[in-house]
């Protein structure tokens, strides 16, 4: 008895020191805000407005919302419950819940590789955003002439030392937060940044909506023209819905592993989806009324963020302030997403190899700096270096968005619907019988088993140019 008591005391002491205790989110609010931070990113401020502008506005948004419910949300719920059930990183969570000897852990491995490659090029785009926030303060990017703002953007992306400096600064910024841990680093930071993001976005929205001629932008965003819907527009909406919620890259499995046992997963995922959609719409309301008010090109595509927006806001009274606000809020959005992406390899290294979080973070950042540098230089020094006709930046983007993410999402749905089965799903989503949500579970299981897989397959085939 004495020996047992001594062993228990030693175990308690060890757990108090945190040596055997896995880090986790401290509060339910922290879970929600951090997960929103993961889903909200440059896609909301950059990709969503550009695709909306290119594909006809409100009609595209309606299709996008439907695709989010049928594609993005079921995959997110699947990842959350697998992560929480196993309490491990993306690779070992799937190894834990899968039947013994079956290689479903490869889904997690594909997600981990996706996260790493995405961060390798995403960090360079985030670097541009951070640079523009600084340049907005100095006034060096302010011009009402799109030709001048285009030249400014080109000067940044072709300057080797600038793109590398800003990319590495971004990596250090994210690394400092990751080293502090899940609760003290990720949760605490996103609790502060996400409300600030909403406030700044609302300020820019209000200013944009009060401009003369803003009504045309509001109409473009909210009044659907279904004649603009084509097969390619629907596929673009499906692809965006899948990409936007940070699914298929192991982030939601990893974050799910930090959830509390009593967390209502379907409710949390739905709140994340609605918050993500709200921020995307607010970004649209901040951008399109101003674009229409000053007569700029609404379908400028990805250049909308770095070329059109500075010119639009510079045309306003007090425009220099709003340029800075816009790029600061964009940097905040990018930070939340990057934290979840970097956490995927860090969680794997700490769990699989028992590395200290600090060492795992440093190793991850060094590898990202090495792999990310060619992507950052793809618009300058390495612009002529191509693989299969693609620059390194485009190759990373294509391999993840078009191949790895859809493959991971497709097989994850197949695993949940056809291998894990209804019983395991019911136990996970009812929190072992403590929640009364039978209808929700039946609907989710039907969608994830029969509807989401063929839709994700269409995204994959479209990405591979098969259809």
C-alpha positions as CSV (number, residue, x, y, z in Angstrom):
1,X,0.0,0.0,0.0
2,X,2.8,2.4,0.9
3,X,4.6,1.7,-2.4
4,X,1.4,2.3,-4.3
5,X,0.8,5.6,-2.5
6,X,4.4,6.7,-3.2
7,X,4.0,5.8,-6.9
8,X,0.7,7.8,-7.0
9,X,2.4,10.8,-5.4
10,X,5.3,10.6,-7.9
11,X,2.8,10.3,-10.8
12,X,0.8,13.3,-9.5
13,X,4.0,15.3,-9.1
14,X,5.0,14.4,-12.7
15,X,1.7,15.4,-14.0
16,X,1.8,18.8,-12.1
17,X,5.1,19.5,-13.8
18,X,3.4,18.9,-17.1
19,X,5.8,16.1,-18.2
20,X,3.1,13.6,-19.0
21,X,0.2,16.0,-19.4
22,X,-0.7,16.8,-23.0
23,X,-1.4,20.5,-23.6
24,X,-5.0,21.5,-24.4
25,X,-7.3,24.5,-24.8
26,X,-8.2,25.8,-21.3
27,X,-11.8,27.0,-22.0
28,X,-14.7,26.3,-24.4
29,X,-14.4,29.9,-25.6
30,X,-10.7,29.3,-26.3
31,X,-11.6,26.3,-28.4
32,X,-14.1,28.3,-30.5
33,X,-11.9,31.3,-31.0
34,X,-8.8,29.4,-31.8
35,X,-10.7,27.2,-34.3
36,X,-12.2,30.3,-35.9
37,X,-8.7,31.7,-36.1
38,X,-7.6,28.6,-37.9
39,X,-10.5,28.8,-40.4
40,X,-10.2,32.5,-40.9
41,X,-7.2,33.5,-42.9
42,X,-6.0,35.1,-46.1
43,X,-8.7,33.2,-47.9
44,X,-11.3,35.4,-46.3
45,X,-9.7,38.7,-47.2
46,X,-7.8,37.7,-50.3
47,X,-9.3,34.6,-52.0
48,X,-13.0,34.9,-51.2
49,X,-13.3,38.5,-52.5
50,X,-11.2,37.7,-55.6
51,X,-13.2,34.6,-56.5
52,X,-16.5,36.3,-55.8
53,X,-15.5,39.2,-58.1
54,X,-14.5,36.8,-60.9
55,X,-17.6,34.6,-60.6
56,X,-20.5,37.0,-60.5
57,X,-21.0,38.1,-56.9
58,X,-24.1,37.0,-55.0
59,X,-24.9,33.9,-57.0
60,X,-21.4,32.5,-56.4
61,X,-21.8,33.2,-52.6
62,X,-25.1,31.3,-52.5
63,X,-23.5,28.3,-54.1
64,X,-20.4,28.7,-51.8
65,X,-22.6,28.6,-48.7
66,X,-24.3,25.4,-49.9
67,X,-21.0,23.8,-50.7
68,X,-19.7,24.8,-47.2
69,X,-22.6,22.9,-45.6
70,X,-22.2,19.8,-47.7
71,X,-18.4,19.7,-48.1
72,X,-16.4,21.8,-45.7
73,X,-18.5,21.4,-42.5
74,X,-18.8,17.5,-42.6
75,X,-15.0,17.2,-43.1
76,X,-14.3,19.6,-40.2
77,X,-16.6,17.7,-37.9
78,X,-14.9,14.4,-38.9
79,X,-11.5,15.8,-38.1
80,X,-12.6,17.2,-34.8
81,X,-14.1,14.0,-33.5
82,X,-11.1,11.9,-34.7
83,X,-8.7,14.2,-33.0
84,X,-10.6,14.4,-29.7
85,X,-11.2,10.6,-29.6
86,X,-7.5,9.8,-30.1
87,X,-5.9,12.8,-28.3
88,X,-2.9,12.6,-30.6
89,X,-1.4,14.4,-33.7
90,X,-2.9,14.0,-37.1
91,X,-0.9,10.9,-38.1
92,X,-1.2,9.0,-34.8
93,X,-4.9,10.0,-34.3
94,X,-5.8,8.1,-37.4
95,X,-3.5,5.2,-36.5
96,X,-5.2,5.1,-33.1
97,X,-8.8,5.0,-34.3
98,X,-8.3,2.8,-37.4
99,X,-8.6,-1.0,-37.4
100,X,-5.2,-2.5,-36.6
101,X,-2.9,-2.9,-39.6
102,X,-4.9,-0.7,-42.0
103,X,-2.9,2.3,-43.3
104,X,-5.5,5.0,-42.7
105,X,-2.8,7.0,-41.0
106,X,-1.6,8.0,-44.5
107,X,-4.5,10.5,-44.5
108,X,-2.9,12.2,-41.6
109,X,0.5,12.0,-43.3
110,X,-0.9,13.6,-46.4
111,X,-2.5,16.3,-44.3
112,X,0.8,16.9,-42.5
113,X,2.7,17.2,-45.8
114,X,-0.1,19.6,-47.0
115,X,0.2,21.8,-44.0
116,X,4.0,22.0,-44.4
117,X,3.9,22.9,-48.1
118,X,1.0,25.3,-47.6
119,X,2.9,27.1,-44.9
120,X,6.0,27.2,-47.2
121,X,4.2,29.4,-49.7
122,X,1.5,30.9,-47.4
123,X,4.2,32.5,-45.3
124,X,5.5,34.4,-48.3
125,X,2.0,35.8,-49.0
126,X,1.7,36.7,-45.3
127,X,5.1,38.4,-45.6
128,X,3.7,40.6,-48.3
129,X,0.8,41.5,-46.0
130,X,3.0,42.3,-43.1
131,X,5.2,44.4,-45.5
132,X,2.1,46.3,-46.7
133,X,1.0,47.1,-43.2
134,X,4.4,48.6,-42.5
135,X,4.6,50.4,-45.9
136,X,1.1,51.7,-45.3
137,X,2.3,53.4,-42.1
138,X,5.2,55.0,-44.1
139,X,2.9,56.0,-46.9
140,X,5.1,54.3,-49.6
141,X,2.2,52.3,-51.1
142,X,-0.4,55.1,-51.3
143,X,-1.4,56.0,-54.8
144,X,-4.8,56.4,-56.6
145,X,-3.2,55.0,-59.8
146,X,-3.4,51.2,-60.2
147,X,-0.4,51.3,-62.4
148,X,1.6,52.8,-59.6
149,X,0.3,50.3,-57.0
150,X,1.0,47.5,-59.5
151,X,4.6,48.7,-59.8
152,X,4.9,48.9,-55.9
153,X,3.7,45.3,-55.6
154,X,6.1,44.1,-58.3
155,X,9.0,45.9,-56.6
156,X,8.2,44.0,-53.4
157,X,7.8,40.6,-54.8
158,X,10.9,40.7,-57.0
159,X,13.2,42.0,-54.2
160,X,14.9,39.0,-52.9
161,X,16.0,40.5,-49.6
162,X,12.6,42.0,-48.9
163,X,10.5,38.9,-49.5
164,X,12.9,36.7,-47.5
165,X,13.1,39.2,-44.7
166,X,9.3,39.5,-44.3
167,X,8.8,35.7,-44.8
168,X,11.3,34.9,-42.0
169,X,9.9,37.6,-39.8
170,X,6.5,36.0,-40.1
171,X,7.9,32.6,-39.3
172,X,9.6,34.0,-36.1
173,X,6.4,35.8,-35.1
174,X,4.4,32.5,-35.4
175,X,7.1,30.5,-33.7
176,X,7.2,32.7,-30.6
177,X,3.5,32.1,-30.1
178,X,3.7,28.4,-30.8
179,X,6.5,27.9,-28.3
180,X,4.3,29.3,-25.5
181,X,2.0,26.3,-25.9
182,X,-1.6,25.6,-26.8
183,X,-3.4,27.4,-24.0
184,X,-0.9,30.1,-23.2
185,X,0.2,30.7,-26.8
186,X,-2.4,29.8,-29.4
187,X,-5.5,30.2,-27.3
188,X,-4.4,33.4,-25.5
189,X,-3.3,35.0,-28.8
190,X,-6.4,34.2,-30.8
191,X,-8.6,35.4,-27.9
192,X,-7.0,38.8,-28.4
193,X,-6.6,38.9,-32.1
194,X,-10.0,37.6,-33.3
195,X,-12.1,40.3,-31.6
196,X,-9.7,42.9,-32.9
197,X,-10.1,41.5,-36.4
198,X,-13.9,41.9,-36.2
199,X,-13.6,45.5,-34.9
200,X,-11.1,46.6,-37.5
201,X,-13.1,44.9,-40.3
202,X,-16.3,46.7,-39.1
203,X,-14.5,50.0,-39.1
204,X,-13.3,49.6,-42.7
205,X,-16.8,48.3,-43.7
206,X,-18.6,51.3,-42.3
207,X,-16.2,53.7,-44.1
208,X,-16.6,51.7,-47.4
209,X,-20.4,51.6,-47.1
210,X,-20.6,55.4,-46.6
211,X,-18.9,56.2,-49.9
212,X,-20.9,57.7,-52.8
213,X,-21.6,55.0,-55.2
214,X,-21.2,52.2,-52.7
215,X,-24.7,50.9,-53.5
216,X,-23.5,49.2,-56.7
217,X,-21.0,47.2,-54.7
218,X,-23.6,46.1,-52.2
219,X,-25.9,45.1,-55.0
220,X,-23.1,43.1,-56.6
221,X,-22.4,41.3,-53.4
222,X,-26.0,40.6,-52.2
223,X,-28.2,40.5,-55.4
224,X,-27.8,37.2,-57.2
225,X,-27.6,36.9,-60.9
226,X,-28.0,33.2,-61.6
227,X,-27.3,33.6,-65.3
228,X,-23.7,33.8,-64.3
229,X,-23.7,30.3,-62.8
230,X,-21.8,27.7,-64.8
231,X,-20.2,24.4,-64.0
232,X,-16.8,26.0,-63.5
233,X,-18.3,28.5,-61.1
234,X,-19.9,25.7,-59.0
235,X,-16.6,23.8,-58.9
236,X,-14.8,27.0,-57.9
237,X,-17.2,27.4,-55.0
238,X,-16.8,23.8,-53.9
239,X,-13.0,24.1,-54.0
240,X,-13.1,27.3,-52.0
241,X,-15.5,25.8,-49.4
242,X,-13.0,23.0,-48.9
243,X,-9.9,25.2,-48.8
244,X,-11.5,27.9,-46.6
245,X,-12.2,25.9,-43.5
246,X,-8.7,24.6,-43.2
247,X,-9.8,21.0,-43.6
248,X,-7.8,18.2,-45.1
249,X,-4.4,19.4,-43.8
250,X,-4.5,17.9,-40.3
251,X,-5.1,21.2,-38.5
252,X,-8.6,20.4,-37.4
253,X,-7.6,16.9,-36.2
254,X,-4.7,18.5,-34.2
255,X,-7.0,21.2,-32.8
256,X,-9.7,18.6,-32.1
257,X,-7.1,16.6,-30.0
258,X,-7.0,19.7,-27.7
259,X,-10.8,19.9,-27.2
260,X,-12.3,19.3,-23.9
261,X,-14.4,16.1,-23.4
262,X,-17.6,18.1,-23.0
263,X,-17.1,20.2,-26.1
264,X,-20.2,20.0,-28.5
265,X,-18.4,19.3,-31.7
266,X,-21.2,19.8,-34.2
267,X,-22.2,23.0,-32.5
268,X,-18.6,24.3,-32.4
269,X,-18.0,23.4,-36.1
270,X,-21.2,25.1,-37.1
271,X,-20.3,28.3,-35.2
272,X,-16.8,28.3,-36.8
273,X,-18.4,27.9,-40.2
274,X,-20.9,30.8,-39.6
275,X,-18.1,33.0,-38.2
276,X,-15.9,32.3,-41.1
277,X,-18.7,33.1,-43.6
278,X,-19.5,36.3,-41.7
279,X,-15.9,37.5,-41.9
280,X,-15.8,36.7,-45.6
281,X,-19.0,38.7,-46.2
282,X,-17.7,41.6,-44.1
283,X,-14.5,41.5,-46.2
284,X,-16.7,41.7,-49.3
285,X,-18.6,44.6,-47.8
286,X,-15.3,46.4,-47.0
287,X,-13.9,45.9,-50.5
288,X,-16.6,45.9,-53.2
289,X,-18.5,49.1,-52.3
290,X,-15.2,50.9,-52.4
291,X,-14.1,49.3,-55.6
292,X,-17.4,50.3,-57.3
293,X,-17.4,53.7,-55.8
294,X,-14.0,54.6,-57.4
295,X,-14.6,52.7,-60.6
296,X,-11.9,50.0,-60.2
297,X,-12.0,46.6,-61.8
298,X,-14.2,44.2,-59.8
299,X,-12.8,41.0,-61.3
300,X,-9.1,41.8,-60.7
301,X,-8.5,38.4,-59.1
302,X,-5.7,37.8,-56.7
303,X,-4.2,41.2,-57.4
304,X,-7.3,42.8,-55.8
305,X,-5.6,42.7,-52.4
306,X,-2.2,44.2,-53.2
307,X,-2.9,46.4,-56.3
308,X,-6.5,47.5,-56.3
309,X,-7.1,47.9,-52.5
310,X,-4.2,50.4,-51.9
311,X,-5.5,52.5,-54.8
312,X,-9.1,52.3,-53.6
313,X,-8.4,53.4,-50.1
314,X,-5.9,56.0,-51.2
315,X,-8.8,57.6,-53.0
316,X,-10.7,58.1,-49.8
317,X,-10.4,61.0,-47.4
318,X,-8.1,59.7,-44.7
319,X,-7.2,56.8,-46.9
320,X,-3.7,56.3,-45.4
321,X,-5.3,55.3,-42.1
322,X,-7.7,52.8,-43.8
323,X,-4.9,51.2,-45.8
324,X,-3.0,50.5,-42.6
325,X,-6.1,49.2,-40.8
326,X,-6.9,46.9,-43.7
327,X,-3.5,45.3,-43.9
328,X,-3.2,45.0,-40.1
329,X,-6.5,43.1,-40.0
330,X,-5.4,41.0,-42.9
331,X,-2.1,40.2,-41.0
332,X,-4.2,39.2,-38.0
333,X,-6.3,36.9,-40.1
334,X,-3.2,35.3,-41.5
335,X,-1.7,34.8,-38.1
336,X,-4.6,32.7,-36.8
337,X,-4.4,30.4,-39.8
338,X,-0.6,30.1,-39.7
339,X,-0.7,29.1,-36.0
340,X,-2.9,26.1,-36.8
341,X,-0.8,25.1,-39.8
342,X,2.5,25.2,-37.9
343,X,1.0,23.3,-35.0
344,X,0.4,20.3,-37.2
345,X,4.2,19.3,-37.6
346,X,5.0,20.6,-34.1
347,X,2.4,18.3,-32.6
348,X,3.7,15.4,-34.6
349,X,7.3,16.0,-33.6
350,X,6.4,16.4,-29.9
351,X,4.1,13.3,-29.9
352,X,6.1,10.9,-32.1
353,X,9.6,11.7,-31.0
354,X,9.0,13.2,-27.5
355,X,10.7,16.4,-28.5
356,X,10.4,19.5,-26.4
357,X,7.9,22.0,-27.9
358,X,10.6,24.6,-28.3
359,X,12.9,22.3,-30.2
360,X,10.1,21.0,-32.3
361,X,9.1,24.5,-33.2
362,X,12.7,25.6,-34.1
363,X,13.2,22.5,-36.3
364,X,9.9,23.1,-38.0
365,X,10.7,26.8,-38.6
366,X,14.2,26.1,-40.0
367,X,12.7,23.5,-42.4
368,X,10.0,26.0,-43.4
369,X,12.5,28.7,-44.0
370,X,14.5,26.4,-46.3
371,X,11.5,25.1,-48.2
372,X,9.7,28.4,-48.2
373,X,12.6,30.5,-49.6
374,X,12.3,29.1,-53.2
375,X,8.5,29.9,-53.1
376,X,9.2,33.5,-51.9
377,X,11.8,33.9,-54.6
378,X,9.5,32.6,-57.3
379,X,8.5,36.1,-58.5
380,X,12.1,37.3,-58.7
381,X,15.3,35.4,-58.7
382,X,13.7,32.0,-59.4
383,X,10.9,33.2,-61.7
384,X,12.5,31.3,-64.6
385,X,13.0,28.1,-62.6
386,X,10.0,25.8,-63.2
387,X,9.1,22.2,-62.4
388,X,6.5,20.7,-64.8
389,X,5.9,24.2,-66.1
390,X,5.2,25.7,-62.6
391,X,7.3,28.0,-60.4
392,X,8.0,26.6,-56.9
393,X,5.2,28.8,-55.4
394,X,2.7,27.6,-58.0
395,X,3.9,24.0,-57.5
396,X,3.3,24.0,-53.8
397,X,-0.1,25.7,-54.3
398,X,-1.1,23.2,-56.9
399,X,0.1,20.1,-55.1
400,X,-1.8,21.0,-51.9
401,X,-5.0,22.7,-53.2
402,X,-5.5,20.4,-56.2
403,X,-4.2,17.1,-55.0
404,X,-3.3,16.5,-51.3
405,X,-6.2,18.3,-49.7
406,X,-9.0,16.8,-51.8
407,X,-7.4,13.3,-51.5
408,X,-7.1,13.6,-47.7
409,X,-10.7,14.9,-47.4
410,X,-12.1,12.2,-49.7
411,X,-10.5,9.3,-47.8
412,X,-11.3,10.9,-44.5
413,X,-15.0,10.8,-45.4
414,X,-14.7,7.3,-46.6
415,X,-13.0,6.2,-43.4
416,X,-15.7,7.9,-41.2
417,X,-18.7,6.8,-43.2
418,X,-17.6,3.3,-44.3
419,X,-15.0,2.1,-41.8
420,X,-15.4,3.8,-38.5
421,X,-19.1,3.5,-38.7
422,X,-22.2,5.0,-37.2
423,X,-21.6,3.6,-33.7
424,X,-18.2,5.3,-33.3
425,X,-19.6,8.5,-34.7
426,X,-22.5,8.5,-32.4
427,X,-20.3,7.9,-29.3
428,X,-18.0,10.8,-30.4
429,X,-20.7,13.3,-31.2
430,X,-23.0,12.6,-28.3
431,X,-20.0,12.8,-26.0
432,X,-20.7,9.2,-24.9
433,X,-24.4,9.7,-24.5
434,X,-24.4,13.1,-22.7
435,X,-25.8,15.1,-25.6
436,X,-29.2,14.7,-27.2
437,X,-28.5,15.3,-30.8
438,X,-29.6,12.2,-32.6
439,X,-31.1,14.0,-35.6
440,X,-28.0,16.0,-36.1
441,X,-25.9,12.9,-36.0
442,X,-28.1,11.0,-38.5
443,X,-28.0,13.9,-40.9
444,X,-24.2,14.3,-40.6
445,X,-23.6,10.6,-41.1
446,X,-25.8,10.5,-44.2
447,X,-24.0,13.6,-45.7
448,X,-20.4,12.4,-44.8
449,X,-21.1,8.9,-46.1
450,X,-23.0,9.5,-49.3
451,X,-22.9,13.2,-50.3
452,X,-19.5,14.7,-49.4
453,X,-17.3,12.0,-51.0
454,X,-18.6,12.5,-54.5
455,X,-18.5,16.3,-54.2
456,X,-14.9,16.2,-52.9
457,X,-14.1,13.8,-55.8
458,X,-15.4,16.4,-58.2
459,X,-13.1,19.0,-56.6
460,X,-10.1,16.6,-57.0
461,X,-11.0,15.7,-60.7
462,X,-11.4,19.4,-61.5
463,X,-8.1,20.2,-59.8
464,X,-6.4,17.5,-61.9
465,X,-8.1,18.9,-65.1
466,X,-9.8,15.6,-65.6
467,X,-13.2,17.3,-66.0
